[in-house]
Every structure is written in C-alpha cells, then in structure tokens.
Amino acid sequence: MVRTYTVRLELADDPSQLLHALDVIANHGGNVCSVSYDRDTVTPRGNVPVELAIEVDPDRLDPLVTGLEESGVDVVDADGAQRATSVTVLFDESPTETALGTVLQAVGEERHVSLSTLSWTATEAASGRSCTRIRLVAEPTVDGDPFQVVRRLAEGCSYRLVE
C-alpha cells in the first residue's frame, strides 16, 4: 500500500540539482506530490532547503533515501527521522603527513563521524601545490549540530574552517 512521506533535502542552488533528485526518486518508484522551497532561505552551508511529499511503498522508502544519498543528495530527514549528514573539507595545500595523520586520528576518535572519502590532487605540479579533500559523514548529534565535530577538528588541528 502506497504511503505519503515527507523528505527534507539540502540542495545547491543550481538548476540541475532538483532535477537530479527527482530523477533518483522516480527511478526508485517514488511519486512526488509536492515540492516546497524558498530560494531566499539558505542553510548555514549555503544550500537551499527543499521539502518533498513523496508517495512510495513503505518497503521502498529506505532504498529510495539511500539512492538519494549515494547519488550525492544531502537528505536531512525522511519521515521524521534525521539522517547522517556529509561535509567536504578542502585543504588548499596538502597538509604534511603528520598533520593529515592528526586529522584522521581525530576523526577516528569521534563517535558520530566517519571518513567517507580521501582524495589528493596535484593542481600545479611545477610549484608543488596540491589539494587534499576529505569527506566526512556526521551522524545527527544530541544538540542537533553535526558540524560541531568538524569545527572542533579544525580548531584542534589549527586549520581555518570556512563555512
């Protein structure tokens, strides 16, 4: 039996972002009944909050939400249950091996955060400049601010965090 669920997303204010999310929903058997958003409202991360009413079989809701998350869509909550949130941290120049080890160790010590992706790119080989990107997944915390962990990591490792 089909049921209607409320799913809240955070999307970048780009034309393709909503279309991408709707495509994933359709591919998982969901039918969007309504879309509510206000481009003038921006989350602390600079995204637009979007609320969807989706009709789907109850046994398809979790795969649908997982499909959204795996395709890069930030799902804030689905049917009233908060979801894990991901954040990408960029280092303009690669931190030293010791500094990166400190960051990774600090992530490992956090109960509500895990490392999802670590990548390194040489941007200017001649100058030795590079970029390191880590993607962290933060579970919802008791105080409702999953990014406090990222702030604490940045402060503890003496990195400047730009939100």
C-alpha positions as CSV (number, residue, x, y, z in Angstrom):
1,M,0.0,0.0,0.0
2,V,1.4,3.4,-1.1
3,R,2.0,5.9,1.7
4,T,3.0,9.6,1.6
5,Y,6.3,10.6,3.3
6,T,7.9,13.9,3.9
7,V,11.5,14.0,2.8
8,R,13.7,17.1,3.5
9,L,16.8,17.8,1.4
10,E,19.5,20.4,1.1
11,L,20.4,21.3,-2.5
12,A,22.8,23.6,-4.1
13,D,21.0,26.4,-5.8
14,D,21.8,25.0,-9.3
15,P,19.1,24.2,-11.9
16,S,20.2,20.6,-12.2
17,Q,20.1,19.7,-8.5
18,L,16.4,19.4,-8.1
19,L,16.0,17.6,-11.4
20,H,18.7,15.1,-10.3
21,A,17.0,14.4,-7.0
22,L,13.6,13.9,-8.8
23,D,15.2,11.5,-11.2
24,V,16.5,9.4,-8.4
25,I,13.1,9.4,-6.7
26,A,11.4,8.3,-9.9
27,N,13.9,5.6,-10.5
28,H,13.1,4.2,-7.1
29,G,9.4,4.1,-7.7
30,G,8.5,7.3,-5.9
31,N,5.9,9.8,-7.0
32,V,6.4,13.4,-5.9
33,C,3.2,15.0,-4.8
34,S,4.5,18.4,-3.8
35,V,7.8,20.4,-3.7
36,S,8.3,23.3,-1.2
37,Y,11.3,25.5,-1.2
38,D,12.3,29.2,-0.9
39,R,15.5,30.2,-2.8
40,D,15.8,33.2,-0.4
41,T,16.2,30.8,2.5
42,V,19.7,29.4,2.8
43,T,21.1,26.8,5.3
44,P,24.4,27.5,7.2
45,R,26.2,25.5,4.5
46,G,24.8,27.8,1.7
47,N,22.2,25.3,0.4
48,V,18.5,25.7,-0.2
49,P,16.2,23.6,2.0
50,V,13.7,21.6,0.0
51,E,10.7,19.7,1.4
52,L,9.1,17.0,-0.7
53,A,5.9,15.0,-0.2
54,I,6.6,11.6,-1.8
55,E,4.2,8.7,-2.4
56,V,6.0,5.3,-2.3
57,D,5.5,1.8,-1.0
58,P,6.8,1.6,2.6
59,D,9.3,-1.1,1.7
60,R,10.8,1.3,-1.0
61,L,11.4,4.3,1.3
62,D,14.8,3.3,2.7
63,P,16.2,2.2,-0.7
64,L,14.9,5.5,-2.2
65,V,16.6,7.6,0.5
66,T,19.8,5.5,0.2
67,G,19.7,6.1,-3.5
68,L,19.5,9.8,-3.0
69,E,22.4,9.8,-0.6
70,E,24.5,7.6,-2.8
71,S,23.9,10.0,-5.7
72,G,25.2,12.9,-3.7
73,V,22.0,14.4,-2.4
74,D,22.0,15.6,1.2
75,V,18.9,14.1,2.9
76,V,18.3,15.9,6.1
77,D,15.4,13.7,7.3
78,A,13.0,11.2,5.9
79,D,9.6,10.6,7.5
80,G,10.7,12.5,10.6
81,A,14.0,10.5,11.1
82,Q,17.2,12.6,10.9
83,R,19.8,11.3,8.5
84,A,23.5,11.4,8.6
85,T,25.0,14.5,7.0
86,S,28.1,14.7,5.0
87,V,30.6,17.6,4.7
88,T,33.6,18.0,2.4
89,V,36.7,19.6,3.8
90,L,39.3,21.0,1.4
91,F,42.9,21.8,2.2
92,D,44.3,24.3,-0.4
93,E,47.7,22.8,0.0
94,S,48.3,19.3,1.2
95,P,48.8,19.1,4.9
96,T,52.0,17.4,5.9
97,E,51.8,13.7,6.6
98,T,51.9,14.4,10.3
99,A,49.1,17.0,10.1
100,L,46.9,14.7,7.9
101,G,47.6,11.9,10.4
102,T,46.4,14.1,13.2
103,V,43.1,14.9,11.3
104,L,42.5,11.3,10.5
105,Q,43.2,10.3,14.1
106,A,40.8,12.9,15.4
107,V,38.1,11.7,13.1
108,G,38.7,8.2,14.3
109,E,38.2,9.3,17.9
110,E,34.8,10.9,17.2
111,R,31.8,8.6,17.9
112,H,29.4,10.3,15.4
113,V,31.8,10.9,12.5
114,S,33.4,8.7,9.9
115,L,35.7,9.3,6.9
116,S,33.9,8.6,3.6
117,T,36.4,9.8,1.0
118,L,40.0,10.9,0.9
119,S,41.5,12.3,-2.3
120,W,44.6,14.3,-3.3
121,T,45.1,16.2,-6.5
122,A,48.2,17.9,-7.8
123,T,46.9,21.3,-9.1
124,E,50.3,22.8,-10.1
125,A,53.0,20.2,-10.4
126,A,55.7,22.8,-11.0
127,S,55.0,24.7,-7.8
128,G,54.3,21.7,-5.7
129,R,50.8,23.0,-4.8
130,S,48.1,20.4,-4.3
131,C,44.7,20.0,-2.8
132,T,43.5,17.4,-0.3
133,R,39.8,16.7,0.0
134,I,38.2,14.6,2.8
135,R,34.5,13.9,3.0
136,L,33.2,13.2,6.5
137,V,29.8,11.7,7.4
138,A,28.4,13.0,10.6
139,E,25.5,11.3,12.4
140,P,22.9,13.5,13.9
141,T,24.1,14.6,17.4
142,V,22.1,15.2,20.5
143,D,22.4,19.0,20.2
144,G,21.3,18.9,16.5
145,D,24.5,20.4,15.1
146,P,26.5,17.7,13.3
147,F,29.1,20.3,12.1
148,Q,30.3,21.0,15.6
149,V,32.5,18.0,15.2
150,V,34.1,19.4,12.0
151,R,34.6,22.8,13.8
152,R,36.3,21.0,16.7
153,L,38.5,19.1,14.3
154,A,39.5,22.3,12.5
155,E,40.3,24.1,15.8
156,G,42.2,21.1,17.2
157,C,44.4,20.8,14.1
158,S,44.9,24.6,13.7
159,Y,43.1,24.7,10.3
160,R,40.9,27.6,9.3
161,L,37.3,26.4,8.6
162,V,35.3,28.4,6.1
163,E,31.5,27.7,6.3
